[in-house]
Amino acid sequence: MIRPLTRALRRFGANEMGTAAIEFAMTVPLLIAIFMASFESGFLMIRSIMLEQSVDMTMRELRLGHYTIPTADLLKEEICKRSVVLSDCEGNITIEMTRVSTANWQMPTDRVSCVNREEEIMPVTQLQIGQQNDVMLVRVCVAQDAMFPTTGIGLGLPKDSQGGYGLVSITAFVTEPN
């Protein structure tokens, strides 16, 4: 009784049929996770670079005086027009512009406020248009959804309750004299 059982176990252990399928089943989920993480990080970087570039271009236009009456809505529109990869940009963007005192160089210490997409109420941000030679600090935040929120870098990003993370761009400029 024991001999036929041991022979059957030896034959089963020596049989190599299906080993490639087992290796495939073990490695493919890992490869897919790596692909998803690299795709998410690449798209995050593209979004971040496009936001930085559009904020820089818009603030250049502002400091050179190309906007007659700069408002928050106008700046949002201009930033979103230039950053084509951000989804629902105008609905998910906040802009804060504050004057930095050159007497003590006191910078804002609070976090950049982002849009809470669960509520209709937008965060209160200030938009101060500086006078000649004022140093202005501009902070922009756009809430975006992760493509793969449960794997890779999408899992590690700080997200709001709807699964979106905040892209932040911070820049400063001196208001040009007329």
Backbone torsions as a table, in degrees:
resi	resn	phi	psi	omega
1	MET	NA	-39.3	-178.3
2	ILE	-75.9	-36.4	-179.2
3	ARG	-60.7	-48.8	179.0
4	PRO	-63.5	-32.3	179.3
5	LEU	-69.7	-42.2	179.0
6	THR	-67.3	-37.7	176.9
7	ARG	-63.1	-40.9	180.0
8	ALA	-66.6	-38.6	178.0
9	LEU	-68.3	-36.6	177.3
10	ARG	-65.9	-44.5	178.3
11	ARG	-62.2	-40.4	178.8
12	PHE	-64.5	-40.9	179.5
13	GLY	-70.7	-31.0	-179.2
14	ALA	-82.3	-19.0	-178.4
15	ASN	-70.4	127.4	-177.9
16	GLU	-105.7	11.0	179.1
17	MET	-70.4	132.5	176.5
18	GLY	89.4	0.3	-177.9
19	THR	-68.3	-33.5	178.1
20	ALA	-66.5	-36.2	179.0
21	ALA	-66.4	-36.2	178.8
22	ILE	-68.3	-44.7	177.2
23	GLU	-61.8	-41.3	178.1
24	PHE	-61.8	-46.2	-178.7
25	ALA	-65.8	-27.2	179.8
26	MET	-82.8	-33.2	-174.4
27	THR	-94.1	-27.5	-176.5
28	VAL	-62.5	-43.8	177.8
29	PRO	-60.3	-36.1	177.1
30	LEU	-65.7	-43.8	178.7
31	LEU	-64.7	-40.2	177.9
32	ILE	-65.0	-40.7	178.0
33	ALA	-63.6	-40.2	177.6
34	ILE	-65.2	-42.9	177.8
35	PHE	-61.1	-45.9	-178.9
36	MET	-64.0	-40.2	179.2
37	ALA	-66.3	-41.6	179.8
38	SER	-70.1	-36.2	177.2
39	PHE	-66.1	-42.3	178.8
40	GLU	-64.2	-44.8	-179.2
41	SER	-67.6	-36.0	176.4
42	GLY	-64.9	-43.1	179.8
43	PHE	-70.1	-34.9	174.5
44	LEU	-61.7	-42.6	179.6
45	MET	-66.3	-41.2	177.8
46	ILE	-61.8	-45.5	178.6
47	ARG	-61.3	-43.4	-178.9
48	SER	-64.5	-44.0	179.7
49	ILE	-65.6	-41.7	179.5
50	MET	-65.3	-37.9	176.8
51	LEU	-65.0	-46.5	178.9
52	GLU	-58.1	-45.8	-178.2
53	GLN	-66.0	-43.1	-178.6
54	SER	-68.7	-35.9	175.9
55	VAL	-65.8	-43.7	179.1
56	ASP	-62.0	-43.0	-179.4
57	MET	-67.4	-40.6	179.4
58	THR	-67.5	-41.2	179.1
59	MET	-69.0	-29.5	174.8
60	ARG	-65.3	-44.7	177.3
61	GLU	-62.1	-38.2	-179.7
62	LEU	-66.8	-47.7	-176.4
63	ARG	-70.6	-23.8	176.2
64	LEU	-83.7	-3.4	174.9
65	GLY	82.0	25.5	-179.7
66	HIS	-79.3	-13.3	176.2
67	TYR	-104.5	123.7	-176.8
68	THR	-68.2	-53.2	177.5
69	ILE	-125.1	93.3	-178.9
70	PRO	-73.2	124.1	175.9
71	THR	-119.4	167.0	178.8
72	ALA	-62.1	-40.2	-180.0
73	ASP	-65.0	-39.9	178.3
74	LEU	-64.7	-43.9	179.3
75	LEU	-65.9	-39.4	176.2
76	LYS	-60.6	-45.7	-179.4
77	GLU	-61.6	-44.0	-178.6
78	GLU	-67.7	-42.2	178.8
79	ILE	-64.4	-45.0	-177.7
80	CYS	-69.3	-32.1	178.5
81	LYS	-65.1	-34.1	-177.4
82	ARG	-85.6	-21.9	-179.7
83	SER	-106.2	93.6	-170.1
84	VAL	-78.5	-16.4	-175.4
85	VAL	-91.8	-1.2	-179.3
86	LEU	-89.3	124.7	-178.3
87	SER	-82.4	135.6	-178.5
88	ASP	46.2	52.6	-173.6
89	CYS	-61.9	-49.2	-175.0
90	GLU	-65.9	-25.9	177.4
91	GLY	-84.9	-16.1	-174.3
92	ASN	-117.9	17.4	-174.8
93	ILE	-113.3	143.2	170.1
94	THR	-128.2	141.8	179.5
95	ILE	-125.6	131.1	176.2
96	GLU	-126.8	124.7	179.1
97	MET	-125.2	119.1	-178.6
98	THR	-128.0	149.1	177.1
99	ARG	-82.2	134.2	177.8
100	VAL	-101.9	125.7	179.9
101	SER	-71.3	128.4	178.8
102	THR	-83.4	-4.5	178.4
103	ALA	-73.8	-42.2	-178.7
104	ASN	-126.9	-0.8	-179.7
105	TRP	50.2	45.3	179.2
106	GLN	-79.6	115.0	179.5
107	MET	-93.2	153.3	175.8
108	PRO	-62.3	136.4	-177.9
109	THR	-101.8	-12.8	-179.6
110	ASP	-78.3	162.7	179.6
111	ARG	-71.5	158.1	175.9
112	VAL	-70.6	128.7	-178.2
113	SER	-84.5	132.5	178.2
114	CYS	-110.7	167.7	179.7
115	VAL	-71.8	132.3	170.3
116	ASN	-92.0	106.4	-172.3
117	ARG	-76.4	-4.0	176.9
118	GLU	-82.7	-24.7	-175.6
119	GLU	-114.1	153.1	177.0
120	GLU	-77.4	-17.8	-175.4
121	ILE	-79.6	127.4	177.3
122	MET	-85.9	148.6	177.0
123	PRO	-65.3	146.6	179.9
124	VAL	-78.0	119.5	176.3
125	THR	-128.6	154.9	-179.4
126	GLN	-104.0	145.9	177.6
127	LEU	-128.7	94.3	179.2
128	GLN	-99.5	124.9	174.6
129	ILE	-92.8	118.4	-172.9
130	GLY	-74.1	161.3	174.3
131	GLN	-87.5	-176.5	-178.7
132	GLN	-59.8	135.1	177.1
133	ASN	65.7	16.7	174.9
134	ASP	-80.9	140.8	174.2
135	VAL	-88.3	123.3	-177.4
136	MET	-113.9	133.8	176.2
137	LEU	-107.0	125.7	-178.5
138	VAL	-116.4	127.0	177.6
139	ARG	-123.9	126.4	-177.5
140	VAL	-123.5	137.0	176.5
141	CYS	-132.5	132.4	177.0
142	VAL	-124.7	125.3	177.4
143	ALA	-84.5	127.8	-179.9
144	GLN	-132.4	152.7	178.6
145	ASP	-90.0	141.7	175.0
146	ALA	-74.4	144.0	179.2
147	MET	-72.2	-42.1	178.7
148	PHE	-125.7	81.0	-172.3
149	PRO	-71.0	-11.2	-175.5
150	THR	-107.3	3.6	-180.0
151	THR	-135.1	154.4	171.7
152	GLY	57.0	-134.6	-176.9
153	ILE	-68.1	-29.5	177.4
154	GLY	-62.2	-29.8	178.4
155	LEU	-74.0	-34.2	-175.7
156	GLY	-87.2	-11.0	-179.0
157	LEU	-73.0	140.6	172.9
158	PRO	-70.4	123.2	-174.1
159	LYS	-122.0	157.3	173.1
160	ASP	-81.6	-177.1	-175.5
161	SER	-68.9	-15.7	178.1
162	GLN	-98.3	7.8	175.9
163	GLY	88.7	11.7	-179.4
164	GLY	-98.1	148.9	175.7
165	TYR	-112.0	160.0	-178.1
166	GLY	-100.1	122.9	171.8
167	LEU	-90.3	127.8	-174.6
168	VAL	-119.4	137.3	174.1
169	SER	-129.5	130.4	180.0
170	ILE	-126.1	130.6	178.4
171	THR	-144.1	163.5	177.9
172	ALA	-139.4	152.6	176.8
173	PHE	-154.4	163.9	175.8
174	VAL	-105.8	130.4	178.8
175	THR	-67.7	125.4	-176.8
176	GLU	-71.1	142.8	173.9
177	PRO	-72.3	151.2	-179.9
178	ASN	-73.3	NA	NA
